[in-house]
Amino acid sequence: MPDDTAAAAVGTLRLPPRIHFGYGARRQLPEVVRLHGRRVLAVVDPFLVGTPILRETVDALTAAGLGVLVHSDITPELPVDTLDAAVATARDYRADVVLAIGGGSALDAAKLIALLSAYGGPLHRYYGENLVPGPIVPLVAVPTTAGTGSEVTPVAVVSDPARELKVGISSPFLVPSVAVVDPEFTLGTPATVTAWSGIDALVHAVESYTAKPFGPDWPAPLPVFTGRNVLSESAALEAATRLGQWLPVAVHRPGDRRARHEVALGSLLGGIAFGSTGTHLCHALQYPIGALTKTPHGLGTGLMLPYVIDTLMAQPDAVARLAALGAALEAIPPAEASAARTLARVVEINREIGVPETLADIGLTPGQLPQIAELGLRSTRLVAAAPVEPSHELLLGILERAYHGALENRSVR
């Protein structure tokens, strides 16, 4: 068999059987929820309780003959012990479908409640990849922030005090049964939440599009994340197009309905892309950075993005892909794009939306960088997808440049 580019281009998509997007998409909820059961546990972000949009949603479900129990005791960053009461509630109620409405923590909580309701605990039995034994309680996911893409991805992340870092549970069985993405839910989101979640969505697009290819040899069992993916590349580029043009607008004009629509679509497309390919260096480094600084996930991945792009520019194949991302980001002809111009635009977007420029700005010290590099290297699933050979030296170099705000391609600053 000839070893050519076409033969090496492989792809896998694992997505909800139904995805609905756009203003008014929430009106599909009674129909899609009813397909999976009539006793609904609604896992809801606390800030939504008492809001007109949640009342409208619950009223529509009950009018359709569904029983709805709202559970809103969701803790940010999702400490593992906070799930116990929710799982007990789901079992006592005998929920046969879980409806998740909220940001990344609420959606991840709902995934794990659906998992533990089906198979029991302890949760650490499922840490890692492909350890969920089968289908979970059906899950309908409705995001209220535009960034995590959790409504279409096979992963949930929790904070476990027994571990130094957040822990991921990855399985195709965690992909929701239905994703309903209505930008109406994102109106009124604070500017900082819009910025951190939105820049994380852009990181998803960049890392998905630049991930290392794992094919064409198909291992068994197939990893949850399979590296560069010919089926998801167009989604990653389209996500970059939407986010590059509209994320700063959504941050500075939070009531702009067009901007909210475009950023929500960019986030969804980024989730579709990375849900199959995986992410790499920004995420591997953010987990220890976030643990040490207690800063939001998207702030960390966004801060690291220019420095990771700067590092990838040493790889000939990555340069071409970075240029393609830049053409999408700026909506310019490919002939005008370059990796350096992409880096410049990412730096500019970060400044426009308020992402800190350096690790020093978020309170880290030079002495902490080697530990961060070591912990980042332990995120084997993430660093395995990097298009460069991961090493402690490589990660430490990225961190040192991020600490000092020193990009090697200084012409873009």
Secondary structure, DSSP 8 states (H G I E B T S, - for coil): ----HHHH--------SEEEESTTGGGGHHHHHHTT-SEEEEEE-GGGTT-HHHHHHHHHHHHTT-EEEEE----TT-BGGGHHHHHHHHHHHT-SEEEEEESHHHHHHHHHHHHHHHH---GGGG-EES---S--S-EEEEESSSS--GGG-SEEEEB-TTSSS-EEEE-GGGS-SEEEE-GGGGTT--HHHHHHHHHHHHHHHHHHHH--B--SS--SS--SS-BS-TTTHHHHHHHHHHHHHHHHHHHH-TT-HHHHHHHHHHHHHHHHHHHHH---HHHHHHHHHHHHH---HHHHHHHHHHHHHHHHTTSHHHHHHHHHHHHHHHT--GGG--HHHHHHHHHHHHHHHT--SSSGGGT--GGGHHHHHHHHHH-HHHHTT-SS---HHHHHHHHHHHHHT--S-GGG-
